[in-house]
Amino acid sequence: MLINVNFKIITVILTFIKKKIYFCKLIFKTKIDMKNFFSLLLFIMSGFFVYGQSSDAIAGTYLKADGKSKIQFFKSGDTFSGKVVWLKEPNDEKGNPKKDPKNPDKSLRERPLMGMITITGLKYDGDGKYVDGRAYRPADGDEVKFKVKVNDDGTLTVTGSKYGFSKTEVWKKQ
């Protein structure tokens, strides 16, 4: 979490409060005790602490819901991308690294799955949400719209959609 404090504003407000207390004493002839003063001060100062997730809260490695792979999210310019960094079964039946045989682009079918960037274009939309991404699915060679929500417990709620149909999963941070 980020904590942003503008000390100049706090100083101005404290000065303002001090003058208001003096003014209240003059007008209402009321004595303001220290307990009430510090309660008021704490209340006002709490408004100047801004808590929130940073735009790169998504950065890190996550185990997909099926447990068969891990995706590492990283910043790529103004957006975030994800790449395969672990496979439960990294090799095919012949012992060779798994490739991308169902890719619609024949020139890419021999590239290894390990290290492949499968998620691109995620834009931070505030409040832990990332939108407008694209996800490539090597299992069927298809691409879907992709969005992510970073949950308070550190998990990701990911949603892929195409043709009005969507699938949502929860991925665990590793």
PASEBA-1860 file (N, C-alpha, C; in nm, 3 decimals):
! residues 174
1> MLINVNFK> 0.083/-0.118/0.000/0.000/0.000/0.000/0.088/0.124/0.000 ~ 0.038/0.224/-0.068/0.108/0.350/-0.071/0.048/0.443/0.033 ~ 0.132/0.519/0.100/0.083/0.618/0.195/0.136/0.752/0.147 ~ 0.045/0.838/0.106/0.083/0.970/0.058/0.041/1.072/0.162 ~ 0.134/1.155/0.205/0.104/1.256/0.306/0.153/1.389/0.254 ~ 0.068/1.488/0.256/0.109/1.620/0.216/0.123/1.704/0.343 ~ 0.246/1.714/0.393/0.271/1.781/0.520/0.240/1.930/0.516 ~ 0.252/1.992/0.399/0.218/2.134/0.389/0.072/2.156/0.420
9> IITVILTF> -0.013/2.072/0.364/-0.157/2.084/0.387/-0.188/2.061/0.534 ~ -0.125/1.961/0.594/-0.149/1.932/0.735/-0.109/2.052/0.821 ~ 0.004/2.114/0.789/0.049/2.232/0.864/-0.052/2.346/0.852 ~ -0.100/2.369/0.731/-0.200/2.474/0.710/-0.326/2.444/0.790 ~ -0.370/2.319/0.789/-0.492/2.283/0.862/-0.471/2.297/1.013 ~ -0.355/2.256/1.061/-0.329/2.271/1.204/-0.333/2.419/1.245 ~ -0.275/2.504/1.162/-0.280/2.647/1.189/-0.425/2.696/1.189 ~ -0.500/2.648/1.091/-0.641/2.684/1.081/-0.718/2.638/1.205
17> IKKKIYFC> -0.693/2.515/1.249/-0.760/2.460/1.368/-0.725/2.544/1.491 ~ -0.598/2.578/1.502/-0.555/2.659/1.617/-0.630/2.792/1.620 ~ -0.643/2.856/1.502/-0.716/2.983/1.495/-0.865/2.961/1.523 ~ -0.922/2.851/1.474/-1.063/2.822/1.498/-1.089/2.798/1.646 ~ -0.997/2.727/1.712/-1.014/2.702/1.855/-1.011/2.834/1.931 ~ -0.918/2.922/1.895/-0.911/3.052/1.959/-1.040/3.131/1.933 ~ -1.089/3.123/1.806/-1.213/3.192/1.771/-1.330/3.137/1.850 ~ -1.339/3.003/1.865/-1.446/2.939/1.943/-1.442/2.986/2.089
25> KLIFKTKI> -1.323/2.999/2.143/-1.310/3.045/2.282/-1.364/3.187/2.296 ~ -1.334/3.272/2.197/-1.381/3.410/2.203/-1.533/3.420/2.186 ~ -1.586/3.351/2.087/-1.729/3.361/2.056/-1.816/3.289/2.159 ~ -1.781/3.163/2.183/-1.867/3.081/2.268/-1.822/3.076/2.413 ~ -1.710/3.137/2.439/-1.652/3.135/2.573/-1.648/2.992/2.629 ~ -1.609/2.902/2.538/-1.603/2.760/2.571/-1.458/2.718/2.579 ~ -1.429/2.641/2.677/-1.293/2.590/2.692/-1.284/2.456/2.617 ~ -1.185/2.443/2.530/-1.165/2.319/2.456/-1.050/2.245/2.522
33> DMKNFFSL> -1.079/2.124/2.572/-0.974/2.049/2.640/-0.886/1.975/2.539 ~ -0.773/1.928/2.585/-0.675/1.862/2.499/-0.728/1.732/2.439 ~ -0.810/1.660/2.513/-0.865/1.534/2.463/-0.949/1.559/2.337 ~ -1.037/1.657/2.342/-1.120/1.689/2.226/-1.036/1.744/2.112 ~ -0.937/1.825/2.146/-0.850/1.881/2.044/-0.777/1.772/1.967 ~ -0.717/1.676/2.038/-0.642/1.569/1.971/-0.734/1.473/1.897 ~ -0.855/1.452/1.947/-0.953/1.369/1.874/-0.988/1.434/1.741 ~ -1.013/1.564/1.745/-1.043/1.639/1.623/-0.923/1.637/1.528
41> LLFIMSGF> -0.807/1.658/1.581/-0.685/1.659/1.501/-0.663/1.523/1.433 ~ -0.679/1.415/1.508/-0.662/1.281/1.453/-0.763/1.256/1.342 ~ -0.886/1.296/1.363/-0.990/1.278/1.263/-0.957/1.352/1.134 ~ -0.914/1.476/1.146/-0.882/1.555/1.028/-0.759/1.500/0.957 ~ -0.658/1.463/1.032/-0.535/1.411/0.970/-0.557/1.278/0.901 ~ -0.649/1.197/0.951/-0.673/1.067/0.889/-0.722/1.083/0.747 ~ -0.785/1.193/0.715/-0.831/1.219/0.580/-0.719/1.246/0.482 ~ -0.599/1.273/0.531/-0.488/1.304/0.443/-0.399/1.184/0.414
49> FVYGQSSD> -0.431/1.072/0.472/-0.358/0.950/0.441/-0.437/0.876/0.336 ~ -0.378/0.856/0.222/-0.448/0.790/0.113/-0.394/0.649/0.101 ~ -0.482/0.553/0.120/-0.443/0.414/0.109/-0.497/0.360/-0.022 ~ -0.418/0.278/-0.091/-0.465/0.219/-0.215/-0.360/0.128/-0.273 ~ -0.404/0.049/-0.371/-0.310/-0.040/-0.437/-0.237/0.038/-0.545 ~ -0.111/0.006/-0.560/-0.037/0.071/-0.667/-0.075/0.003/-0.798 ~ -0.043/0.069/-0.908/-0.079/0.014/-1.038/-0.005/-0.116/-1.068 ~ 0.107/-0.140/-1.003/0.180/-0.264/-1.031/0.156/-0.372/-0.925
57> AIAGTYLK> 0.041/-0.368/-0.860/0.006/-0.470/-0.762/-0.006/-0.608/-0.825 ~ -0.028/-0.612/-0.954/-0.044/-0.739/-1.026/0.091/-0.810/-1.046 ~ 0.200/-0.735/-1.041/0.332/-0.792/-1.069/0.362/-0.909/-0.976 ~ 0.409/-1.017/-1.035/0.443/-1.136/-0.959/0.406/-1.262/-1.035 ~ 0.423/-1.376/-0.970/0.398/-1.505/-1.033/0.275/-1.570/-0.969 ~ 0.189/-1.628/-1.053/0.062/-1.685/-1.007/0.043/-1.825/-1.064 ~ -0.008/-1.913/-0.978/-0.043/-2.049/-1.018/-0.184/-2.046/-1.073 ~ -0.200/-2.093/-1.196/-0.333/-2.094/-1.257/-0.424/-2.192/-1.182
65> ADGKSKIQ> -0.554/-2.176/-1.198/-0.653/-2.256/-1.125/-0.638/-2.405/-1.148 ~ -0.596/-2.447/-1.268/-0.582/-2.590/-1.296/-0.453/-2.648/-1.240 ~ -0.364/-2.561/-1.189/-0.240/-2.608/-1.128/-0.136/-2.658/-1.227 ~ -0.159/-2.639/-1.357/-0.068/-2.693/-1.459/0.040/-2.595/-1.504 ~ 0.023/-2.466/-1.470/0.123/-2.368/-1.512/0.122/-2.247/-1.421 ~ 0.233/-2.173/-1.427/0.246/-2.047/-1.353/0.273/-1.936/-1.454 ~ 0.206/-1.823/-1.429/0.221/-1.706/-1.515/0.283/-1.594/-1.434 ~ 0.384/-1.530/-1.492/0.448/-1.416/-1.426/0.402/-1.288/-1.496
73> FFKSGDTF> 0.341/-1.196/-1.418/0.297/-1.068/-1.471/0.408/-0.966/-1.451 ~ 0.427/-0.882/-1.554/0.531/-0.780/-1.549/0.485/-0.659/-1.629 ~ 0.544/-0.545/-1.595/0.511/-0.421/-1.665/0.581/-0.420/-1.800 ~ 0.507/-0.380/-1.901/0.559/-0.374/-2.037/0.515/-0.241/-2.097 ~ 0.597/-0.137/-2.078/0.558/-0.003/-2.120/0.449/0.049/-2.027 ~ 0.335/0.088/-2.083/0.223/0.139/-2.005/0.123/0.029/-1.968 ~ 0.150/-0.093/-2.011/0.058/-0.203/-1.985/0.130/-0.316/-1.912 ~ 0.056/-0.421/-1.882/0.113/-0.539/-1.817/0.095/-0.660/-1.907
81> SGKVVWLK> 0.193/-0.749/-1.900/0.191/-0.872/-1.978/0.216/-0.989/-1.884 ~ 0.191/-1.109/-1.934/0.217/-1.229/-1.855/0.283/-1.335/-1.940 ~ 0.380/-1.405/-1.880/0.448/-1.512/-1.954/0.451/-1.638/-1.872 ~ 0.462/-1.750/-1.941/0.468/-1.881/-1.877/0.608/-1.898/-1.817 ~ 0.613/-1.923/-1.685/0.744/-1.942/-1.620/0.759/-2.081/-1.558 ~ 0.651/-2.159/-1.557/0.657/-2.293/-1.500/0.546/-2.378/-1.560 ~ 0.578/-2.501/-1.592/0.479/-2.597/-1.640/0.490/-2.724/-1.557 ~ 0.378/-2.777/-1.515/0.378/-2.902/-1.437/0.440/-3.013/-1.521
89> EPNDEKGN> 0.406/-3.014/-1.648/0.463/-3.111/-1.742/0.530/-3.033/-1.855 ~ 0.655/-2.994/-1.837/0.721/-2.907/-1.936/0.761/-2.978/-2.066 ~ 0.765/-3.110/-2.062/0.810/-3.185/-2.179/0.697/-3.270/-2.238 ~ 0.707/-3.294/-2.369/0.609/-3.381/-2.435/0.643/-3.527/-2.408 ~ 0.568/-3.618/-2.470/0.589/-3.762/-2.447/0.726/-3.811/-2.494 ~ 0.793/-3.736/-2.581/0.926/-3.772/-2.629/1.037/-3.711/-2.544 ~ 0.999/-3.631/-2.444/1.098/-3.569/-2.357/1.148/-3.434/-2.405 ~ 1.090/-3.384/-2.512/1.128/-3.252/-2.565/1.041/-3.143/-2.503
97> PKKDPKNP> 1.096/-3.021/-2.493/1.014/-2.912/-2.439/0.886/-2.894/-2.521 ~ 0.775/-2.874/-2.450/0.647/-2.856/-2.520/0.651/-2.731/-2.607 ~ 0.586/-2.744/-2.722/0.582/-2.635/-2.820/0.438/-2.585/-2.836 ~ 0.415/-2.504/-2.937/0.287/-2.438/-2.962/0.226/-2.486/-3.096 ~ 0.193/-2.617/-3.108/0.152/-2.672/-3.237/0.016/-2.624/-3.289 ~ -0.067/-2.567/-3.206/-0.200/-2.525/-3.250/-0.206/-2.376/-3.284 ~ -0.090/-2.311/-3.287/-0.086/-2.168/-3.319/-0.135/-2.149/-3.463 ~ -0.229/-2.055/-3.486/-0.276/-2.032/-3.623/-0.167/-1.981/-3.718
105> DKSLRERP> -0.062/-1.921/-3.662/0.052/-1.877/-3.742/0.153/-1.992/-3.746 ~ 0.163/-2.057/-3.861/0.249/-2.175/-3.874/0.395/-2.148/-3.838 ~ 0.440/-2.026/-3.858/0.580/-1.993/-3.828/0.608/-1.991/-3.677 ~ 0.503/-1.987/-3.594/0.520/-1.983/-3.448/0.497/-2.119/-3.381 ~ 0.467/-2.219/-3.455/0.432/-2.349/-3.396/0.549/-2.422/-3.331 ~ 0.669/-2.384/-3.363/0.787/-2.451/-3.306/0.844/-2.378/-3.184 ~ 0.783/-2.268/-3.146/0.835/-2.196/-3.029/0.794/-2.270/-2.901 ~ 0.883/-2.270/-2.802/0.852/-2.341/-2.676/0.748/-2.266/-2.593
113> LMGMITIT> 0.668/-2.343/-2.519/0.568/-2.282/-2.430/0.635/-2.210/-2.314 ~ 0.743/-2.268/-2.262/0.814/-2.207/-2.150/0.872/-2.073/-2.194 ~ 0.836/-1.967/-2.121/0.885/-1.834/-2.153/0.795/-1.758/-2.250 ~ 0.692/-1.824/-2.302/0.603/-1.761/-2.399/0.517/-1.653/-2.331 ~ 0.508/-1.537/-2.392/0.419/-1.432/-2.344/0.280/-1.464/-2.395 ~ 0.190/-1.493/-2.303/0.054/-1.534/-2.341/-0.051/-1.427/-2.309 ~ -0.015/-1.328/-2.227/-0.109/-1.222/-2.189/-0.044/-1.088/-2.222 ~ -0.118/-1.002/-2.290/-0.064/-0.871/-2.328/-0.171/-0.762/-2.312
121> GLKYDGDG> -0.123/-0.638/-2.303/-0.210/-0.523/-2.311/-0.298/-0.490/-2.192 ~ -0.272/-0.549/-2.075/-0.355/-0.518/-1.958/-0.327/-0.376/-1.911 ~ -0.434/-0.296/-1.900/-0.421/-0.157/-1.856/-0.480/-0.143/-1.717 ~ -0.408/-0.075/-1.629/-0.457/-0.053/-1.494/-0.574/0.044/-1.499 ~ -0.686/0.005/-1.436/-0.808/0.084/-1.440/-0.847/0.135/-1.302 ~ -0.755/0.125/-1.205/-0.783/0.169/-1.069/-0.847/0.060/-0.986 ~ -0.833/0.072/-0.855/-0.894/-0.020/-0.759/-0.858/-0.166/-0.785 ~ -0.735/-0.191/-0.829/-0.688/-0.328/-0.848/-0.741/-0.397/-0.972
129> KYVDGRAY> -0.800/-0.321/-1.065/-0.856/-0.380/-1.187/-0.768/-0.350/-1.308 ~ -0.752/-0.451/-1.391/-0.675/-0.441/-1.514/-0.766/-0.486/-1.628 ~ -0.774/-0.406/-1.733/-0.869/-0.432/-1.840/-0.803/-0.424/-1.976 ~ -0.880/-0.458/-2.078/-0.841/-0.446/-2.219/-0.722/-0.535/-2.258 ~ -0.702/-0.643/-2.185/-0.593/-0.734/-2.220/-0.636/-0.839/-2.321 ~ -0.538/-0.909/-2.372/-0.560/-1.021/-2.463/-0.482/-1.139/-2.407 ~ -0.544/-1.258/-2.414/-0.477/-1.379/-2.366/-0.477/-1.483/-2.477 ~ -0.360/-1.536/-2.506/-0.346/-1.644/-2.604/-0.350/-1.775/-2.529
137> RPADGDEV> -0.431/-1.868/-2.579/-0.443/-2.000/-2.516/-0.374/-2.104/-2.604 ~ -0.255/-2.147/-2.566/-0.181/-2.244/-2.648/-0.255/-2.378/-2.664 ~ -0.340/-2.413/-2.569/-0.411/-2.542/-2.576/-0.497/-2.553/-2.702 ~ -0.553/-2.440/-2.748/-0.636/-2.446/-2.868/-0.598/-2.341/-2.973 ~ -0.493/-2.265/-2.947/-0.446/-2.165/-3.043/-0.539/-2.046/-3.057 ~ -0.621/-2.023/-2.958/-0.720/-1.915/-2.965/-0.677/-1.796/-2.879 ~ -0.733/-1.680/-2.909/-0.706/-1.560/-2.830/-0.838/-1.506/-2.778 ~ -0.838/-1.459/-2.652/-0.959/-1.408/-2.588/-0.932/-1.273/-2.525
145> KFKVKVND> -1.041/-1.197/-2.501/-1.030/-1.074/-2.422/-1.001/-1.116/-2.280 ~ -0.926/-1.032/-2.208/-0.879/-1.073/-2.076/-0.881/-0.956/-1.981 ~ -0.932/-0.978/-1.860/-0.928/-0.877/-1.754/-0.895/-0.944/-1.623 ~ -0.841/-0.865/-1.530/-0.792/-0.917/-1.403/-0.833/-0.825/-1.290 ~ -0.863/-0.885/-1.176/-0.889/-0.808/-1.052/-0.796/-0.864/-0.947 ~ -0.716/-0.776/-0.883/-0.629/-0.817/-0.773/-0.714/-0.813/-0.646 ~ -0.728/-0.927/-0.580/-0.809/-0.937/-0.458/-0.727/-0.900/-0.335 ~ -0.797/-0.867/-0.226/-0.731/-0.827/-0.102/-0.638/-0.934/-0.047
153> DGTLTVTG> -0.668/-1.061/-0.074/-0.584/-1.171/-0.022/-0.466/-1.202/-0.113 ~ -0.447/-1.121/-0.220/-0.333/-1.141/-0.310/-0.362/-1.231/-0.428 ~ -0.478/-1.296/-0.429/-0.514/-1.378/-0.544/-0.561/-1.290/-0.659 ~ -0.569/-1.349/-0.777/-0.621/-1.278/-0.894/-0.751/-1.344/-0.937 ~ -0.849/-1.263/-0.967/-0.969/-1.314/-1.034/-0.952/-1.276/-1.180 ~ -0.937/-1.377/-1.266/-0.912/-1.353/-1.408/-1.034/-1.396/-1.488 ~ -1.065/-1.318/-1.590/-1.180/-1.350/-1.676/-1.138/-1.338/-1.821 ~ -1.160/-1.447/-1.893/-1.138/-1.449/-2.037/-1.273/-1.457/-2.105
161> SKYGFSKT> -1.290/-1.382/-2.215/-1.420/-1.385/-2.283/-1.403/-1.375/-2.434 ~ -1.499/-1.439/-2.503/-1.501/-1.436/-2.649/-1.643/-1.468/-2.694 ~ -1.691/-1.393/-2.791/-1.825/-1.414/-2.847/-1.935/-1.407/-2.740 ~ -1.916/-1.325/-2.637/-2.018/-1.310/-2.534/-2.014/-1.416/-2.425 ~ -1.928/-1.514/-2.437/-1.912/-1.616/-2.334/-1.786/-1.585/-2.255 ~ -1.790/-1.615/-2.126/-1.671/-1.587/-2.044/-1.648/-1.698/-1.943 ~ -1.524/-1.704/-1.898/-1.485/-1.799/-1.794/-1.401/-1.722/-1.693 ~ -1.432/-1.742/-1.564/-1.360/-1.673/-1.457/-1.292/-1.776/-1.369
169> EVWKKQ> -1.168/-1.747/-1.332/-1.091/-1.835/-1.243/-1.021/-1.749/-1.138 ~ -0.975/-1.816/-1.032/-0.894/-1.749/-0.930/-0.755/-1.812/-0.934 ~ -0.653/-1.726/-0.949/-0.514/-1.771/-0.952/-0.447/-1.729/-0.822 ~ -0.362/-1.818/-0.769/-0.295/-1.792/-0.641/-0.154/-1.740/-0.662 ~ -0.120/-1.637/-0.584/0.015/-1.581/-0.592/0.115/-1.679/-0.532 ~ 0.230/-1.690/-0.597/0.334/-1.783/-0.553/0.448/-1.711/-0.487
END
